[in-house]
């Protein structure tokens, strides 16, 4: 994804052809597309790494797909994929490689960053994590009072929180139920207070996840954790080394905090936070499911990486999903994507995807720094099925907005309970069918509906969706699913000619907050130099607080 001069997206022949094609197909209904092509439901599917994708219920024809694939070729997607896996510094604004794929590379692989093979170091960190995790899980590692550590609190924010908490919830079925896991990210003191409310400090381990060990929210919570632990354990400073470990690269600050740097787990600047759940940031995941479970998850990531790297685009799951997302966003004007996992363990998966997708592709300039004149990253959101059916599906079915949906489901349940799973899966299939085909005015009338009620019971249909099916939610399957969306994001970034791997948009508010904090804490009335609204809010807060 180098910034070399290349044609603007809207000047590409395939993009112009797509615009012309869109005018021809924009009003086609899925009812007609399926009626005209009886084999569509079998033909518009793809499978890779044990994941099955049915994309037939999207508003596309064979020509649409052909043109989208041409767009990928014109954008040089294959070249960009190779550059990423090779370790080229494709994050041009930060001059960094983008190598989350190296975190799950096999031990014998060679991936060079500045001439050095990073794979051995990656495996050394995983081995160190495994050794530590087994000591904690077995009870060999004890707290300062000699008690076994049964509680784990992960303190981080952004990618240092969303990945670990999502993975813990997703893999809870496989977790050690004798242990308690809590996750603290918000600088709101309530988050920390509730996390430790019912815990015994003598049995509690804190994982402080901060690359620089200076992140404001994380270190504020870390120092609160330190103070809480010391107040409960007789202010014995030596207890810190037994109850705190760090995921960081700043040994000086880690040591200053009181953590033994031997218990510091490193990672690298070529891994963005939102791509880091399979690095040492996943230490809490490994503590929960064990080293074997964590390595199985890495294997799932690796399988999807290989599928993405080697599979022709017309059968490549992340490429197909990425291109369909571009089609919806830039041609149909869809502004959001609903991710709907029909698996309760994936209840935090949509929240995880919010950072992965929107922090990556929420960009308004191209790689060359010019303003885009087309839509980029849509808003991602969602809840588990069937809960969502009783809240927001009304808007998806009969609202005025077009909302593409990803339905995620598994053939086998981890908790067999009578008819539950068949009922769950019936809802998956029924919802995608209802969204695609709806119910016509004639069908509603044929049911004997009174004329005055008929308009209210018509379903327009023609609402696009993907259905993603896997066998069972295992650690390996979770890795595949996350990597699927990682590479979908990458595909879209290449098409949109943006840098999916920086996040300058998070900086300004943080900088301004550092300026405002002393103005809030000042004993004397501060001299304020903000806009009149912000000045007034600061004064109002100081008055109410006092």
Phi, psi and omega per residue, in radians:
X1 nan 0.869 -3.136
X2 -1.269 2.833 -3.081
X3 -1.558 0.321 3.127
X4 -1.004 2.579 -3.112
X5 -1.060 2.263 3.081
X6 -2.585 2.796 -3.102
X7 -1.009 2.472 3.047
X8 -1.051 2.605 -3.077
X9 -0.926 -0.817 -3.050
X10 -1.267 -0.121 3.098
X11 -1.720 -0.085 -3.121
X12 -1.216 2.452 3.114
X13 -0.980 -0.693 -3.115
X14 -1.186 -0.606 3.116
X15 -1.157 -0.771 3.110
X16 -1.137 -0.669 3.102
X17 -1.144 -0.642 3.093
X18 -1.125 -0.676 3.110
X19 -1.097 -0.766 3.106
X20 -1.126 -0.741 -3.141
X21 -1.108 -0.692 -3.127
X22 -1.021 -0.713 -3.138
X23 -1.085 -0.478 -3.131
X24 -1.423 -0.525 -2.993
X25 -1.971 -0.072 -2.986
X26 -1.032 -0.504 -3.102
X27 -1.772 0.049 3.078
X28 -1.145 2.442 3.131
X29 -1.792 2.548 3.112
X30 -1.037 -0.495 3.077
X31 -1.024 -0.761 -3.134
X32 -1.254 -0.722 -3.122
X33 -1.048 -0.703 3.104
X34 -1.289 -0.661 -3.137
X35 -1.148 -0.648 -3.117
X36 -1.369 -0.291 -3.071
X37 -2.400 1.462 -3.072
X38 -1.023 -0.398 -3.117
X39 -1.606 0.060 -3.036
X40 -0.969 -0.755 -3.077
X41 -1.132 -0.443 3.075
X42 -1.602 -0.576 -3.026
X43 -1.342 -0.712 -3.083
X44 -1.554 1.111 3.087
X45 -2.426 2.818 3.072
X46 -2.633 2.717 -3.112
X47 -2.488 2.414 3.104
X48 -2.862 2.450 3.107
X49 0.955 0.550 3.107
X50 1.406 0.171 3.092
X51 -1.951 2.303 3.137
X52 -1.896 2.297 -3.134
X53 -2.105 2.136 2.975
X54 -1.828 1.924 3.129
X55 -1.949 0.307 -3.068
X56 -1.206 -0.378 -3.097
X57 -1.602 0.477 2.981
X58 -1.754 2.699 -3.066
X59 -1.446 1.230 -3.121
X60 -2.363 2.754 2.960
X61 -2.003 3.117 3.053
X62 -1.052 -0.612 3.124
X63 -1.193 -0.662 3.077
X64 -0.997 -0.864 -3.106
X65 -1.083 -0.724 3.126
X66 -1.041 -0.788 -3.124
X67 -1.204 -0.659 3.091
X68 -1.112 -0.704 3.107
X69 -1.174 -0.618 3.043
X70 -1.099 -0.685 3.108
X71 -1.055 -0.749 3.118
X72 -1.081 -0.712 3.111
X73 -1.149 -0.787 3.136
X74 -1.106 -0.564 3.122
X75 -1.323 -0.146 -3.116
X76 1.261 0.607 -3.067
X77 -0.997 -0.740 -3.138
X78 -1.058 -0.742 3.124
X79 -1.097 -0.704 3.128
X80 -1.173 -0.689 3.088
X81 -1.042 -0.835 -3.133
X82 -1.070 -0.692 -3.134
X83 -1.113 -0.713 3.134
X84 -1.133 -0.877 -3.099
X85 -1.145 -0.466 -3.121
X86 -1.336 -0.395 -3.133
X87 1.730 0.279 3.053
X88 -1.110 2.689 -3.098
X89 -1.464 1.294 -3.058
X90 -1.411 -0.244 2.985
X91 -1.439 1.491 -2.917
X92 -1.288 -0.479 -3.095
X93 -1.331 -0.348 3.096
X94 -2.015 0.028 3.098
X95 0.944 0.879 -3.098
X96 -2.254 2.636 2.924
X97 -1.241 2.857 3.127
X98 -2.191 1.650 -2.914
X99 -2.273 0.747 2.979
X100 -1.026 -0.453 3.101
X101 -1.142 -0.448 3.106
X102 -1.209 -0.393 -3.130
X103 -1.145 -0.350 3.139
X104 -2.159 0.307 3.101
X105 -1.220 2.562 3.113
X106 -1.131 2.751 -3.008
X107 -1.025 -0.549 -3.085
X108 -1.505 0.001 -3.076
X109 -1.292 2.776 3.073
X110 -2.227 2.017 3.087
X111 -2.253 2.065 -2.994
X112 -1.718 2.319 2.962
X113 -2.180 2.038 -3.067
X114 0.931 0.700 3.060
X115 1.451 -0.007 -3.092
X116 -1.972 2.322 3.098
X117 -1.286 2.035 -3.054
X118 -1.529 -0.208 -3.027
X119 -1.104 -0.790 3.114
X120 -1.002 -0.674 3.137
X121 -1.172 -0.681 3.090
X122 -1.033 -0.830 -3.114
X123 -1.188 -0.550 3.090
X124 -1.119 -0.698 3.121
X125 -1.161 -0.760 3.119
X126 -1.073 -0.709 3.116
X127 -1.126 -0.691 3.109
X128 -1.139 -0.731 3.064
X129 -1.041 -0.761 -3.105
X130 -1.102 -0.748 3.133
X131 -1.090 -0.814 3.136
X132 -1.117 -0.784 -3.102
X133 -1.062 -0.744 -3.120
X134 -1.170 -0.605 3.100
X135 -1.145 -0.706 3.124
X136 -1.235 -0.833 -3.084
X137 -1.114 -0.584 -3.125
X138 -1.423 -0.274 -3.092
X139 1.623 -0.005 3.115
X140 -1.127 -0.747 3.062
X141 -1.394 2.124 -3.116
X142 -2.087 2.777 3.079
X143 -1.295 -3.121 -3.024
X144 -1.159 -0.383 3.129
X145 -1.653 0.016 -3.114
X146 1.614 -0.035 3.112
X147 -1.378 2.628 3.060
X148 -1.215 2.491 3.111
X149 -1.489 1.983 -3.086
X150 -1.942 -0.239 -3.097
X151 -2.012 2.328 3.111
X152 -2.142 2.188 3.079
X153 -2.044 2.021 3.082
X154 -1.595 2.110 3.098
X155 -1.919 2.045 3.116
X156 -2.874 -2.984 3.054
X157 -2.713 2.750 -3.110
X158 1.099 -2.267 -3.129
X159 -1.112 -0.386 3.116
X160 -1.408 -0.064 3.105
X161 -2.152 -0.870 -3.006
X162 -1.093 -0.710 3.092
X163 -1.139 -0.944 3.140
X164 -1.038 -0.743 -3.106
X165 -1.225 -0.646 3.084
X166 -1.115 -0.788 -3.109
X167 -1.135 -0.693 3.117
X168 -1.080 -0.825 3.138
X169 -1.135 -0.707 -3.117
X170 -1.128 -0.613 -3.042
X171 -1.910 0.355 -3.107
X172 -1.012 -0.579 3.119
X173 -0.964 -0.542 -3.064
X174 -1.731 0.034 -3.012
X175 -1.446 2.815 3.079
X176 -1.317 1.897 -3.050
X177 -1.298 -0.126 3.060
X178 -1.408 -0.133 -3.123
X179 -1.945 2.645 3.098
X180 -1.955 2.337 3.140
X181 -2.110 2.284 3.097
X182 -2.262 2.700 -3.082
X183 -2.326 2.187 -3.110
X184 -2.076 2.180 3.130
X185 -2.331 -0.665 -3.020
X186 -1.291 2.386 3.079
X187 -1.241 -0.235 2.976
X188 -0.987 2.117 -3.062
X189 -1.010 -0.394 3.126
X190 -1.044 -0.640 -3.112
X191 -1.049 -0.823 3.133
X192 -1.216 -0.793 -3.072
X193 -1.016 -0.747 -3.130
X194 -1.258 -0.538 -3.119
X195 -1.159 -0.603 -3.067
X196 -1.784 -0.016 -2.978
X197 -0.849 -0.794 -3.004
X198 -1.991 0.373 -3.052
X199 -1.803 2.614 3.025
X200 -1.571 2.053 -3.107
X201 -1.006 -0.589 -3.115
X202 -1.150 -0.280 -3.120
X203 -1.990 0.312 -2.989
X204 -1.997 2.332 3.072
X205 -2.001 2.279 3.064
X206 -1.800 2.349 2.962
X207 -1.911 2.039 3.128
X208 -1.755 1.973 -3.049
X209 -1.904 1.804 3.111
X210 -2.729 2.052 -3.097
X211 -0.964 -0.844 -3.088
X212 -1.561 -0.265 -3.025
X213 1.047 0.521 3.083
X214 -2.294 -0.016 -3.112
X215 -0.992 2.190 -2.973
X216 -0.943 -0.978 -3.061
X217 -1.118 -0.790 -3.087
X218 -1.114 -0.800 -3.078
X219 -1.288 -0.500 3.024
X220 -1.089 -0.813 3.107
X221 -1.184 -0.629 3.122
X222 -1.090 -0.757 3.135
X223 -1.206 -0.560 3.032
X224 -1.153 -0.675 3.078
X225 -1.114 -0.712 3.108
X226 -1.080 -0.825 -3.132
X227 -1.106 -0.735 3.131
X228 -1.068 -0.818 -3.105
X229 -1.112 -0.813 -3.113
X230 -1.113 -0.660 -3.136
X231 -1.159 -0.476 -3.132
X232 -1.536 -0.362 -3.041
X233 -2.053 0.584 2.988
X234 1.260 0.450 3.109
X235 0.946 0.629 3.093
X236 -1.523 1.811 -3.075
X237 -1.031 -0.518 -3.112
X238 -1.176 -0.288 3.139
X239 -1.167 -0.440 -3.079
X240 -0.992 -0.762 -3.077
X241 -1.122 -0.406 -3.131
X242 -1.589 -0.320 -3.011
X243 -2.070 -0.016 3.135
X244 -2.294 2.379 2.920
X245 -2.258 2.860 -3.057
X246 -2.233 2.500 2.911
X247 -1.958 1.796 -2.956
X248 -2.841 3.013 3.011
X249 -2.074 0.008 -3.042
X250 -1.833 1.473 -3.063
X251 -1.073 -0.595 -3.110
X252 -1.101 -0.854 -3.132
X253 -1.211 -0.615 3.099
X254 -1.081 -0.804 3.113
X255 -1.128 -0.677 3.131
X256 -1.084 -0.592 3.129
X257 -1.187 -0.432 -3.118
X258 1.951 0.055 3.128
X259 -1.504 2.333 3.061
X260 -1.134 2.123 -3.084
X261 -1.140 -0.235 3.004
X262 -1.151 -0.371 3.128
X263 -1.845 0.586 3.044
X264 -1.877 2.235 -3.104
X265 -1.912 2.118 -2.976
X266 -1.595 2.840 2.940
X267 -2.603 -2.944 -2.816
X268 -2.344 2.749 -3.093
X269 -1.290 -0.123 3.067
X270 -1.577 0.219 3.008
X271 -2.110 1.976 3.073
X272 -1.243 2.655 -3.081
X273 -0.957 -0.718 -3.085
X274 -1.320 -0.101 3.090
X275 -1.962 0.325 -2.888
X276 -1.892 0.100 -3.032
X277 -1.136 -0.322 3.119
X278 -1.742 0.208 3.012
X279 -1.702 -2.814 3.068
X280 -1.080 -0.327 3.033
X281 -0.995 -0.446 3.115
X282 -1.487 0.325 -3.129
X283 -1.004 -0.705 3.114
X284 -1.117 -0.608 3.088
X285 -1.092 -0.778 3.138
X286 -1.149 -0.666 3.082
X287 -1.090 -0.599 -3.117
X288 -1.311 -0.816 -2.984
X289 -1.890 -0.082 3.132
X290 1.541 2.845 -3.091
X291 -1.111 -0.669 -3.130
X292 -1.142 -0.712 3.108
X293 -1.124 -0.716 3.125
X294 -1.131 -0.741 3.133
X295 -1.177 -0.565 3.055
X296 -1.125 -0.685 3.084
X297 -1.093 -0.756 3.097
X298 -1.037 -0.680 3.121
X299 -1.116 -0.644 3.076
X300 -1.113 -0.783 3.036
X301 -0.947 -0.833 -3.061
X302 -1.076 -0.707 -3.138
X303 -1.108 -0.727 3.117
X304 -1.235 -0.606 3.055
X305 -0.990 -0.820 -3.100
X306 -1.167 -0.677 3.068
X307 -1.034 -0.818 -3.122
X308 -1.134 -0.698 -3.043
X309 -1.271 -0.534 -2.934
X310 -2.040 -0.305 -2.996
X311 -1.458 2.372 3.050
X312 -0.931 2.539 -2.990
X313 -1.044 -0.549 -3.088
X314 -1.268 -0.139 3.067
X315 -2.196 0.236 -3.010
X316 -1.675 1.974 -3.006
X317 -1.024 -0.904 -3.132
X318 -1.113 -0.623 3.139
X319 -1.158 -0.811 3.135
X320 -1.060 -0.809 -3.141
X321 -1.137 -0.693 3.123
X322 -1.114 -0.768 -3.135
X323 -1.169 -0.696 3.091
X324 -1.098 -0.629 3.077
X325 -1.116 -0.707 3.071
X326 -1.091 -0.758 3.129
X327 -1.013 -0.817 -3.127
X328 -1.174 -0.762 -3.020
X329 -1.258 -0.807 -2.962
X330 -1.669 -0.273 -3.133
X331 -1.969 -0.794 3.094
X332 -1.504 -0.186 3.104
X333 1.320 0.366 3.097
X334 -1.147 2.340 -3.094
X335 -1.843 -0.214 -3.134
X336 -2.395 2.860 3.008
X337 -2.310 2.246 3.088
X338 -1.693 2.216 3.074
X339 -1.879 2.084 -2.918
X340 -2.189 1.509 3.128
X341 -1.366 2.148 3.047
X342 -1.608 1.155 -3.110
X343 -2.884 1.937 -3.023
X344 -1.043 -0.572 3.129
X345 -1.093 -0.354 3.138
X346 -1.652 0.462 -3.065
X347 -1.098 -0.438 3.128
X348 -1.704 0.035 -3.088
X349 -1.125 -0.769 3.085
X350 -1.037 -0.682 3.110
X351 -1.118 -0.688 3.087
X352 -1.079 -0.767 -3.120
X353 -1.157 -0.439 3.129
X354 -1.031 -0.786 3.107
X355 -1.239 -0.808 -3.097
X356 -0.958 -0.800 -3.035
X357 -1.477 -0.832 -2.978
X358 -1.414 -0.567 3.055
X359 -1.264 -0.480 -3.137
X360 -1.363 -0.874 -2.965
X361 -1.963 0.219 3.038
X362 -1.470 1.215 -3.019
X363 -2.205 2.545 -3.098
X364 -2.014 0.038 3.054
X365 -2.273 2.696 3.130
X366 -1.409 3.099 3.100
X367 -1.028 -0.520 -3.138
X368 -1.516 -0.008 3.074
X369 1.583 0.100 3.111
X370 -1.556 2.628 -3.123
X371 -1.178 2.403 3.061
X372 -1.351 2.588 3.074
X373 -2.089 0.608 3.095
X374 -2.620 2.871 -3.111
X375 -1.315 2.476 2.996
X376 -1.956 -2.399 -2.919
X377 -0.881 2.156 3.043
X378 -1.354 2.959 3.078
X379 -1.416 2.247 3.079
X380 -1.787 2.453 -3.135
X381 -2.804 2.970 3.081
X382 2.771 2.992 3.107
X383 -2.544 2.838 3.107
X384 -1.166 2.554 2.928
X385 -1.450 2.581 0.171
X386 -1.637 0.065 -3.088
X387 -0.948 -0.786 -3.084
X388 -1.071 -0.489 -3.129
X389 -1.068 -0.442 -3.094
X390 -1.775 0.258 3.066
X391 -2.308 -1.276 -2.963
X392 -1.846 -0.063 -3.127
X393 -1.106 -0.446 3.081
X394 -0.920 -0.826 -3.118
X395 -1.148 -0.683 -3.134
X396 -1.137 -0.694 -3.091
X397 -1.354 -0.778 -2.982
X398 -2.190 0.105 3.130
X399 -1.367 -3.121 -3.073
X400 -1.648 -0.005 -3.112
X401 -1.865 2.492 3.051
X402 -1.542 2.084 -3.083
X403 -2.189 1.720 3.037
X404 -1.051 2.529 -3.061
X405 -2.218 2.460 2.944
X406 -1.898 2.005 3.044
X407 -1.670 2.247 -3.119
X408 -2.086 2.231 -3.085
X409 -2.597 2.867 -3.095
X410 -2.269 2.425 -3.072
X411 -1.166 -0.539 -3.094
X412 -2.073 2.480 3.093
X413 -1.648 2.625 3.068
X414 -1.461 -0.198 -3.111
X415 -2.343 1.357 -3.124
X416 -1.048 2.247 -3.104
X417 -2.640 1.540 3.095
X418 0.983 -2.246 -3.059
X419 -1.548 0.008 -2.961
X420 -0.906 -0.855 -3.002
X421 -1.242 -0.673 3.078
X422 -1.085 -0.664 3.108
X423 -1.161 -0.703 3.114
X424 -1.073 -0.837 -3.097
X425 -1.199 -0.590 3.074
X426 -1.037 -0.656 3.117
X427 -1.191 -0.647 3.068
X428 -0.993 -0.957 -3.065
X429 -1.156 -0.655 -3.134
X430 -1.156 -0.715 -3.114
X431 -1.151 -0.757 3.135
X432 -1.158 -0.621 3.095
X433 -1.163 -0.793 -3.133
X434 -1.110 -0.735 3.132
X435 -1.097 -0.695 -3.079
X436 -1.292 -0.798 -2.936
X437 -1.853 -0.409 3.087
X438 1.043 -2.699 3.106
X439 -2.511 2.130 -3.053
X440 -1.359 2.876 3.089
X441 -1.004 -0.716 -3.138
X442 -1.129 -0.685 3.122
X443 -1.154 -0.702 3.135
X444 -1.138 -0.761 3.118
X445 -1.105 -0.679 -3.108
X446 -1.123 -0.349 3.095
X447 -1.419 -0.006 3.136
X448 1.473 0.319 3.138
X449 -1.203 2.325 3.080
X450 -0.993 2.546 -3.057
X451 -0.969 -0.708 -3.099
X452 -1.132 -0.427 -3.092
X453 -1.615 -0.304 -3.030
X454 -0.927 -0.873 -3.087
X455 -1.020 -0.527 -3.098
X456 -1.300 -0.357 -3.056
X457 -1.872 0.103 3.061
X458 -1.411 2.360 3.050
X459 -1.956 2.040 -3.098
X460 -1.073 -0.622 -3.050
X461 1.207 -2.765 3.137
X462 1.100 0.471 3.106
X463 -1.719 2.108 -2.979
X464 -1.318 2.617 3.070
X465 -2.718 2.655 2.906
X466 -1.867 2.575 2.982
X467 -2.081 2.149 -3.120
X468 -1.946 2.067 -3.087
X469 -2.080 2.409 3.011
X470 -2.356 2.976 -3.052
X471 -1.237 -0.900 -3.023
X472 -2.810 2.575 3.126
X473 -1.375 1.680 3.073
X474 -1.978 2.957 3.019
X475 -0.961 -0.700 3.123
X476 -1.106 -0.760 3.140
X477 -1.112 -0.658 3.115
X478 -1.090 -0.757 3.100
X479 -1.031 -0.747 3.119
X480 -1.081 -0.743 -3.074
X481 -1.166 -0.752 3.127
X482 -1.137 -0.793 -3.139
X483 -1.099 -0.600 3.082
X484 -0.971 -0.830 -3.127
X485 -1.304 -0.594 3.061
X486 -0.975 -0.820 -3.065
X487 -1.364 -0.448 2.988
X488 -1.088 -0.773 3.086
X489 -1.050 -0.771 -3.138
X490 -1.078 -0.786 3.127
X491 -0.984 -0.821 -3.119
X492 -1.157 -0.675 3.109
X493 -1.065 -0.696 3.104
X494 -1.116 -0.803 3.141
X495 -1.069 -0.777 -3.086
X496 -1.367 -0.103 3.110
X497 1.069 0.703 3.128
X498 -2.091 2.900 3.090
X499 -1.602 1.881 -3.111
X500 -1.390 0.045 -2.933
X501 -2.136 0.099 2.945
X502 -1.914 3.058 -3.099
X503 -2.713 0.955 -3.106
X504 -1.100 -0.396 -3.108
X505 -1.112 -0.284 3.139
X506 -1.534 -0.105 -2.958
X507 -1.419 -0.784 -2.944
X508 -1.042 -0.832 -3.133
X509 -1.072 -0.644 3.125
X510 -1.147 -0.721 3.129
X511 -1.110 -0.787 -3.139
X512 -1.144 -0.622 3.110
X513 -1.085 -0.683 3.114
X514 -1.106 -0.532 3.096
X515 -1.298 -0.626 -3.055
X516 -1.401 -0.526 -3.087
X517 -0.907 -0.919 3.131
X518 -1.124 -0.453 3.091
X519 -1.217 -0.537 3.072
X520 -1.354 -0.598 -3.032
X521 -1.561 -0.230 -3.078
X522 -1.053 2.342 3.094
X523 -1.217 -0.669 3.105
X524 -1.536 2.722 3.110
X525 -1.102 2.086 -3.064
X526 -1.367 2.706 2.978
X527 -1.469 2.096 -3.027
X528 -1.818 2.445 -3.115
X529 -2.239 0.488 3.120
X530 -1.572 -3.004 2.995
X531 -1.198 2.920 -3.046
X532 -1.134 -0.586 3.112
X533 -1.133 -0.878 -3.115
X534 -1.132 -0.741 3.083
X535 -0.988 -0.794 -3.104
X536 -1.147 -0.697 3.138
X537 -1.143 -0.703 3.120
X538 -1.104 -0.785 3.138
X539 -1.125 -0.723 3.136
X540 -1.092 -0.767 3.121
X541 -1.073 -0.808 -3.128
X542 -1.061 -0.664 -3.136
X543 -1.203 -0.797 -3.138
X544 -1.141 -0.670 -3.124
X545 -1.130 -0.647 -3.082
X546 -1.360 nan nan
